[in-house]
Amino acid sequence: MRLSPIMTVMHAAAQAAAKTLLHDFNEVEHLQVSLKGPGDFVSQADFCAERVLREKLERARPGYAFLMEESGSSDHENWTWRWIVDPLDGTTNFLHGIPHWAISIGLQHQLPDGHVELMAGVVYNPVAQEMFWAEKGGGAYLNERRLRVSARKNMQDSLFATGIPFSEASSHIQAPFTRVMSALMPRVAGIRRFGSAALDLAWVAAGRYEGYWEFGIKPWDCAAGILLVREAGGHVTDPDGKHFNAFPETVTLIASNTNLHKYLQDVVTNSLKV
């Protein structure tokens, strides 16, 4: 399959960063010495992968702004194109030797009137050699296979994904999460927590999950995945039903197929009203 110039750049950048991460991932089992040691090591793996991504993307598209997990924002309010990058989504999985983590690259375009659009996205799991990618108006793909969201309509047949709040999460996240779980668990086939928001969204696009929700994640966790779901025929909104293009500092989102989105949105919205 012939890729567009921008998608060629994004694929190449993700694959270059994957080489450094795979090398470090293979060393994780030798680092179970202390919390400090492995933690520092993973931080270095993050930074190294982010540096590779920035170098590749900047060389190919000089002048584009960046919003990156480790180094933050390098942009100004008048940027025209901006990369949103998470070099390692699923850090805890990576640290524990679990082969479920990804590189996420999104691309935004800001028009002169200030309107922002998501234009392209890549989510790459190097261990599984699964490259999820999409361009606005061009569909979503896994490697060379076209993706469509699930067509299931019944909640009792449906599988959902989420992110469980960490112990440090505030009560305004923990309490709504508990209420959503209580509402959904008796009605669905199952709920999964695999530890990578980017891959959760990619798997919704691939029809592996019927839906996904999470409270309080960051733009770099979800920018590429949001476009994947949209281009695969699904919906991604905040609890009020608004679509994402520009991002707040933290994001609460609901992603699902067309049939079940309203139901999942209502459950999440109601959990925030109590």
N, C-alpha and C positions, 0 to 999 in steps of 0.2 A: 504494500500500500504506500503510495506517495504521500508524504507529509507536507504540510504547508511550511514555509520558511520559519515562522515563529514556533510551530510545533516541533520542527527539527531541532531548533535551539533548545527547547525545553526538555525534550527527550535526551539530548546529548548531555545537558547539565545534570539531569537526574542520574543518568548512568555513570557519569564521572564521580559524583558524590557517593554513589552506591559502592564503588570500589573501595573507598576508604572506610565506609561503614562496615562492609562485609569483613574486611580485614580485622577491624576492631571487635566486631561481633564474635568472630572465631576465637578471640583472646579472652572473652568475658569469663569463661569457666576457670581461668587461671587467676582470677582477681578476687576470689571470695575470701578476702583477708580481713577487711573491716568495712564499716559503712563509709568511712571517709575515702578509702582507697578507690573502691569501685565507683563511688559517686563522682570523685574528681576525674576518673577515667572517662566516664560517660560524658561529663561536661566537655572534656577535650575532644571526644568523638563528635559531639554536637558542633563545637566551634570549628573543627577541621572540615566537616562536611559543609557547614555554612560558608566557610571561606572558599571552598571549591565552587560551590554554587554561585556565589557572588562573582567570582572571577570569570566564570564561564558566561554568565548572563550579562555582565557588564561589558565584556569584550564583544559579545555579539550585538548588544543593543546599548551602546554608550548613551548616557543621559537619562535612562530610565531610573525612576526612583525605586526605593526599596522599603518594605516593611518586613523585618525578619525577627524570628523568635529570640535569638541570642543578642544581636546587635541593635535591635530596635528599629526606629524609623530614621531614614536618611533623606526624607522628602521635605518639600515645602508645600504650601497650600495650592500653588499653581502648577503642580506636576500634571503632565499629560498622560504618561504611562507609568504604571507602578507594579513591580513584582511583590507578591506576598508569599513568603517562604518559611516553611518549617523544615529544617534539615533532618529532623528525626522525631517523627510523631509516634509515640509509643515508647518513650524512654524507659519506663519501668519494665516493660516487656524485654527491651534490649538488655537491660542490666541483669535480668534473671535468665537470660538465654532463651527467651521465648521468641520464636520466629514470626512475630506478628507486629511489624512496625513499618513505617513508610516515610518516604520523602514526598513533601507536598509543595507544589509550585502553582500559584495562581497569578493571573495577569489582569489588571484593571486598566480601563481607559476613562479619563476624565475629559468631558466635553467643555467647550468654552463657557457654557451656562452653568457649570458646576455639577451637572449630572454625571454620575459614575456608573459604568457598566463593567461586569465581569466578562472578559473576552476569551480566556483560555485557561485550562487547568490540567495539571498532571498529578496523579497520585501513584507512586511507584513502590511496590513491595519487592525489594531485590531478592529476598530469600525464595519467594515463590515465583519470581520472574514474571510478575503481573504488573503491566503498565496500563493503568486506567488513564484515559485522556479525553478531552473534549474541547471543542471550539464553539463559540456562540453561533448558532444556526447551522452547525455542521454535524450534530449528533455526538453521542458518547461511545467510546470504544474500550474494550479490553484487548490489548495487543492489536490484532487485526479484526476482531469480532465486534460487530455492532451490538450495543447494549440497549435493553428496554427494562423499565421497572416491572415489578411483578404485577400480574393482573388479578391477584386474589381480592375478593370482596368481603369475605367473612372473617371477622376477628378471630374466631376460634381456630381457624386454619393458618393464622398469620404469626410470623416470627418478627420480633422487634429487638432493637439494640438501644443501648443507652450508655452513659458514663456515670458511674457511682461517685458521688462527692467524696473527696478525701476527708480525712479527720479534721483538717484545718478549715474546711469549708464552713461558712457561717450558717446560722440557723435559717436565714432567708433562702438558702439553697437546699439545705438538708430536709426541711419540713415539706416543701412542695414536692421534692423528689419522692419522699415517702408516700405522699398522697397519690402521686401518679402511679407508683408501683402497686399500691393497694387497689386502685381502680382497674388497672390493666390485668394484673396477674390472674384473676379468676376468669378472664374473658379471652385469653390469647393462647396460642400454641406454645409460646415460650418467650423469654426475655434474655438477651445475651449482653455480657459486658466483656469485650475482648481487649479494650485498652488502647484503641487508636481511633480518634474521631474521624480522621481523614479516611481511613479504611472503612469505618462504619458507613460513611456517606457513599464511598465507592461501591460498597456491597449493596446498598439500597439501589443504586443505579443499575447494578448487575442483576437485580431481582433476587438476591440471596436473603435479604430482609425485606419485609413489607414496609417497615418504617424505623425511624430513629429519632430520639429527642435527647437533648442535653442542656443543662443549665450552666451558664457562666463560662463558656470556653472562649478562646481567643480567635481573632480573624485568621491567623495563619494555620490554625487547626482545621478550618472549614472552608476557606475561600475556594480552593480547587474542587473540593467535594460538592459544594453547592452547585457549581456549574455542571458537574457530572450528572447529578440527579435531574436537573432541569432538562439537559439535553437528552436524557434517557426517557423523558416523558413524565417525570415526577414533579412534585411540588416541594419547595422549601420556603418556610416563612418563620417569622417570629410569632409569639403567642397571640398577637393582635391581627395576624394574617398578612403582615407587610412583608414584601420581598426584600432580600438583601442584595445590595450592590455596593454602596458605601457601608462601612461597618462601624458600630459603636466600639468602645474599648473592650467590652465583654459581650458575648453573644449567647442568647438563649434561642434555640432553633428547634423546629419540627420538620422532619423530612419524611416523605412517604409517597406511595403511589397515589394516583388520582382518586381511587375508590375510598381510601381510608383516611385521607388527610384531614378532612373536617372533623372526624371523630377524634383522632389523636390530638389535633389542635384544641378541641373543646376540653379534653381531659387535662391537658397541660394548662390551659387558661384557667380552668376552674380551680386547679391546685394552687394558683397564685392569688386567688380571691379570698381564701380563708384567713 
